[in-house]
């Protein structure tokens, strides 16, 4: 899913070179423990989350200033 950053405030974004207008693609997410357990036990194709995801992992089109440790190249967790 395409993503464009509209509120890149904070030192973490600045340190990695993420600015307003930065574009990328949503690649993965990190669910809250309760939602992850619910997804594992469900047999349905769709699940309604009870909590916001802990992080949305975005692969940015432009190279990041530095890479996130143990993450694929240009992937960044939006928290």
C-alpha positions in Angstrom: 0.0 0.0 0.0 1.5 3.4 -0.9 2.4 5.8 1.9 3.3 9.5 2.1 4.5 11.0 5.3 2.6 14.2 6.3 3.9 14.7 9.9 7.6 13.8 10.1 8.2 15.6 13.4 10.8 14.4 15.9 14.4 13.6 16.1 14.1 10.0 15.0 12.6 10.9 11.6 15.1 13.7 11.1 18.1 11.3 12.0 17.0 8.8 9.4 16.3 11.5 6.7 12.5 11.1 6.7 10.7 14.4 5.9 7.2 15.6 5.1 6.4 14.3 1.6 8.6 11.2 1.9 7.0 8.3 -0.1 7.2 4.6 0.4 5.1 1.4 0.7 3.6 -0.2 3.8 5.3 -3.5 4.1 4.5 -4.9 7.6 3.1 -4.1 11.0 3.8 -5.0 14.6 0.5 -5.8 16.4 -0.3 -5.3 20.1 0.1 -8.6 22.1 -3.6 -9.0 22.6 -4.4 -8.5 18.9 -1.6 -10.9 17.8 -3.0 -13.6 20.1 -6.5 -13.0 18.7 -5.2 -13.2 15.1 -3.5 -16.6 15.8 -6.6 -18.2 17.2 -9.0 -16.8 14.6 -10.0 -18.9 11.5 -11.5 -15.9 9.7 -9.9 -13.9 6.8 -10.6 -10.6 8.6 -10.1 -9.5 12.2 -11.1 -6.3 13.9 -8.1 -5.0 15.9 -8.7 -3.8 19.5 -5.5 -1.8 19.7 -3.5 0.4 17.4 -0.5 -1.4 15.9 2.8 -0.8 17.8 4.6 0.1 14.5 3.9 0.3 10.8 7.0 -0.8 8.8 7.4 1.4 5.7 9.9 0.8 2.9 10.9 4.3 1.7 11.7 5.1 -2.0 14.7 7.3 -1.1 17.7 5.9 0.7 17.7 6.5 4.5 20.6 8.4 6.0 21.2 5.4 8.2 19.6 1.9 8.3 17.5 0.5 11.1 19.4 -2.3 12.8 18.2 -5.8 11.8 15.6 -4.4 9.3 15.6 -4.7 5.5 17.2 -1.8 3.6 15.3 1.5 3.7 12.6 0.0 6.0 11.6 2.2 9.0 9.1 1.6 11.8 6.5 4.4 12.0 5.3 4.4 15.7 
